[in-house]
């Protein structure tokens, strides 16, 4: 898949369980019929920077992908720069 065909989405980490390595992302721009409106599951291996941990409340950019159970989940999760950082 080329980069031009990808659909980047923006959201916020609702929860993250470090012991289990799983969390949920809420895409605040979604309608009630969108799969992301109830929160999207993600696994720590989907965090693109390799950190395997992310704080709840952190704003992220991600893509939708098919999970191992056949449900949609967040993949290629990338934290957005925090306000006031030099990379803003």
ChimeraX commands (.cxc) that place a marker at each C-alpha (Angstrom):
marker #1 position 0.00,0.00,0.00 radius 0.5
marker #1 position 1.46,3.34,-0.97 radius 0.5
marker #1 position 1.57,6.25,1.44 radius 0.5
marker #1 position -0.94,8.17,-0.70 radius 0.5
marker #1 position -3.57,5.43,-0.10 radius 0.5
marker #1 position -3.26,5.52,3.69 radius 0.5
marker #1 position -5.83,7.22,5.89 radius 0.5
marker #1 position -4.30,8.75,9.01 radius 0.5
marker #1 position -6.63,9.25,11.96 radius 0.5
marker #1 position -6.20,11.35,15.07 radius 0.5
marker #1 position -7.27,10.34,18.55 radius 0.5
marker #1 position -6.43,10.18,22.24 radius 0.5
marker #1 position -5.34,7.19,24.32 radius 0.5
marker #1 position -8.26,6.39,26.65 radius 0.5
marker #1 position -6.54,3.64,28.61 radius 0.5
marker #1 position -3.36,1.57,28.60 radius 0.5
marker #1 position -2.62,-1.50,30.72 radius 0.5
marker #1 position 1.16,-1.84,30.89 radius 0.5
marker #1 position 1.04,-5.34,32.39 radius 0.5
marker #1 position -1.10,-6.71,29.53 radius 0.5
marker #1 position 0.35,-4.36,26.90 radius 0.5
marker #1 position -3.03,-3.30,25.53 radius 0.5
marker #1 position -5.03,-0.09,25.37 radius 0.5
marker #1 position -7.84,1.81,23.67 radius 0.5
marker #1 position -7.87,4.93,21.54 radius 0.5
marker #1 position -10.86,7.24,21.17 radius 0.5
marker #1 position -11.18,9.04,17.86 radius 0.5
marker #1 position -13.14,12.13,18.89 radius 0.5
marker #1 position -14.02,12.99,15.28 radius 0.5
marker #1 position -16.05,9.81,14.74 radius 0.5
marker #1 position -19.79,9.43,14.41 radius 0.5
marker #1 position -21.73,6.73,16.23 radius 0.5
marker #1 position -21.56,4.36,13.24 radius 0.5
marker #1 position -17.78,4.52,12.90 radius 0.5
marker #1 position -15.87,1.60,14.50 radius 0.5
marker #1 position -13.64,4.07,16.35 radius 0.5
marker #1 position -16.52,5.82,18.13 radius 0.5
marker #1 position -16.55,3.24,20.96 radius 0.5
marker #1 position -12.76,3.14,21.26 radius 0.5
marker #1 position -10.28,1.11,19.26 radius 0.5
marker #1 position -8.15,-1.64,20.76 radius 0.5
marker #1 position -4.40,-1.55,20.20 radius 0.5
marker #1 position -1.51,-3.75,21.30 radius 0.5
marker #1 position 1.80,-2.34,22.55 radius 0.5
marker #1 position 3.54,-3.72,19.45 radius 0.5
marker #1 position 1.44,-1.27,17.37 radius 0.5
marker #1 position 3.24,1.70,18.95 radius 0.5
marker #1 position 5.48,2.78,16.09 radius 0.5
marker #1 position 8.33,4.30,18.11 radius 0.5
marker #1 position 9.10,0.93,19.73 radius 0.5
marker #1 position 8.52,2.18,23.29 radius 0.5
marker #1 position 5.82,-0.44,24.14 radius 0.5
marker #1 position 4.17,2.02,26.54 radius 0.5
marker #1 position 2.02,5.14,26.18 radius 0.5
marker #1 position 0.29,7.31,28.75 radius 0.5
marker #1 position -3.51,7.67,28.84 radius 0.5
marker #1 position -4.51,11.11,27.59 radius 0.5
marker #1 position -1.70,11.23,25.02 radius 0.5
marker #1 position -2.80,12.45,21.58 radius 0.5
marker #1 position -1.83,10.10,18.76 radius 0.5
marker #1 position -2.05,9.58,15.03 radius 0.5
marker #1 position -2.83,6.04,13.84 radius 0.5
marker #1 position -4.26,3.90,11.07 radius 0.5
marker #1 position -7.02,1.30,11.10 radius 0.5
marker #1 position -6.08,-2.30,10.50 radius 0.5
marker #1 position -7.62,-5.74,10.79 radius 0.5
marker #1 position -6.78,-7.38,14.08 radius 0.5
marker #1 position -6.07,-11.05,14.73 radius 0.5
marker #1 position -9.72,-11.59,15.77 radius 0.5
marker #1 position -11.06,-9.97,12.60 radius 0.5
marker #1 position -12.09,-6.74,14.35 radius 0.5
marker #1 position -10.75,-3.29,13.52 radius 0.5
marker #1 position -7.91,-2.05,15.71 radius 0.5
marker #1 position -5.45,0.82,15.76 radius 0.5
marker #1 position -2.10,0.13,14.08 radius 0.5
marker #1 position 1.01,2.24,13.50 radius 0.5
marker #1 position 0.19,4.31,16.60 radius 0.5
marker #1 position 2.43,7.37,16.78 radius 0.5
marker #1 position 2.35,9.85,19.69 radius 0.5
marker #1 position 1.98,13.48,18.66 radius 0.5
marker #1 position 4.51,15.95,20.08 radius 0.5
marker #1 position 3.48,17.25,23.48 radius 0.5
marker #1 position 2.55,20.93,23.72 radius 0.5
marker #1 position 5.64,23.05,24.25 radius 0.5
marker #1 position 8.06,20.50,22.81 radius 0.5
marker #1 position 10.68,21.63,20.30 radius 0.5
marker #1 position 9.08,19.47,17.58 radius 0.5
marker #1 position 5.66,21.16,17.62 radius 0.5
marker link #1:1,2 radius 0.2
marker link #1:2,3 radius 0.2
marker link #1:3,4 radius 0.2
marker link #1:4,5 radius 0.2
marker link #1:5,6 radius 0.2
marker link #1:6,7 radius 0.2
marker link #1:7,8 radius 0.2
marker link #1:8,9 radius 0.2
marker link #1:9,10 radius 0.2
marker link #1:10,11 radius 0.2
marker link #1:11,12 radius 0.2
marker link #1:12,13 radius 0.2
marker link #1:13,14 radius 0.2
marker link #1:14,15 radius 0.2
marker link #1:15,16 radius 0.2
marker link #1:16,17 radius 0.2
marker link #1:17,18 radius 0.2
marker link #1:18,19 radius 0.2
marker link #1:19,20 radius 0.2
marker link #1:20,21 radius 0.2
marker link #1:21,22 radius 0.2
marker link #1:22,23 radius 0.2
marker link #1:23,24 radius 0.2
marker link #1:24,25 radius 0.2
marker link #1:25,26 radius 0.2
marker link #1:26,27 radius 0.2
marker link #1:27,28 radius 0.2
marker link #1:28,29 radius 0.2
marker link #1:29,30 radius 0.2
marker link #1:30,31 radius 0.2
marker link #1:31,32 radius 0.2
marker link #1:32,33 radius 0.2
marker link #1:33,34 radius 0.2
marker link #1:34,35 radius 0.2
marker link #1:35,36 radius 0.2
marker link #1:36,37 radius 0.2
marker link #1:37,38 radius 0.2
marker link #1:38,39 radius 0.2
marker link #1:39,40 radius 0.2
marker link #1:40,41 radius 0.2
marker link #1:41,42 radius 0.2
marker link #1:42,43 radius 0.2
marker link #1:43,44 radius 0.2
marker link #1:44,45 radius 0.2
marker link #1:45,46 radius 0.2
marker link #1:46,47 radius 0.2
marker link #1:47,48 radius 0.2
marker link #1:48,49 radius 0.2
marker link #1:49,50 radius 0.2
marker link #1:50,51 radius 0.2
marker link #1:51,52 radius 0.2
marker link #1:52,53 radius 0.2
marker link #1:53,54 radius 0.2
marker link #1:54,55 radius 0.2
marker link #1:55,56 radius 0.2
marker link #1:56,57 radius 0.2
marker link #1:57,58 radius 0.2
marker link #1:58,59 radius 0.2
marker link #1:59,60 radius 0.2
marker link #1:60,61 radius 0.2
marker link #1:61,62 radius 0.2
marker link #1:62,63 radius 0.2
marker link #1:63,64 radius 0.2
marker link #1:64,65 radius 0.2
marker link #1:65,66 radius 0.2
marker link #1:66,67 radius 0.2
marker link #1:67,68 radius 0.2
marker link #1:68,69 radius 0.2
marker link #1:69,70 radius 0.2
marker link #1:70,71 radius 0.2
marker link #1:71,72 radius 0.2
marker link #1:72,73 radius 0.2
marker link #1:73,74 radius 0.2
marker link #1:74,75 radius 0.2
marker link #1:75,76 radius 0.2
marker link #1:76,77 radius 0.2
marker link #1:77,78 radius 0.2
marker link #1:78,79 radius 0.2
marker link #1:79,80 radius 0.2
marker link #1:80,81 radius 0.2
marker link #1:81,82 radius 0.2
marker link #1:82,83 radius 0.2
marker link #1:83,84 radius 0.2
marker link #1:84,85 radius 0.2
marker link #1:85,86 radius 0.2
marker link #1:86,87 radius 0.2
marker link #1:87,88 radius 0.2
view
